[in-house]
Amino acid sequence: MLYAIIAVDHPNSLPARRQARPAHLARLEALRDAGRLILAGPHPAIDSPDPGEAGFTGSLIVAEFSDLAAAEAWAAADPYREAGVYSTVSVKPFKQVFP
């Protein structure tokens, strides 16, 4: 089943985000390589694809997991959580309608 992982960044967390990014991307690449990643990306803090020093306000990941507990466990181990980037993370079942 698909799950949406919705994270909100702490204010001024861009330096921590930059430092933890390689490990965060490696986990996403593993999901992608297993055919389980639907989409992933950050929410820019301003109306721009490259927000520069304005940074980001959070992230969205939609991926396939065996159940809610597995999705929550995966989200709990995200390097951005360990680095203190995320202030809150919610995991919800997701029903894809389009495309």
PyMOL commands that set and color helices and strands:
alter all, ss='L'
color gray80, all
select helices_A, chain A and resi 14-33+52-54+68-76+79-82
alter helices_A, ss='H'
color red, helices_A
select strands_A, chain A and resi 2-9+37-44+56-64+86-94
alter strands_A, ss='S'
color yellow, strands_A
deselect
rebuild
show_as cartoon
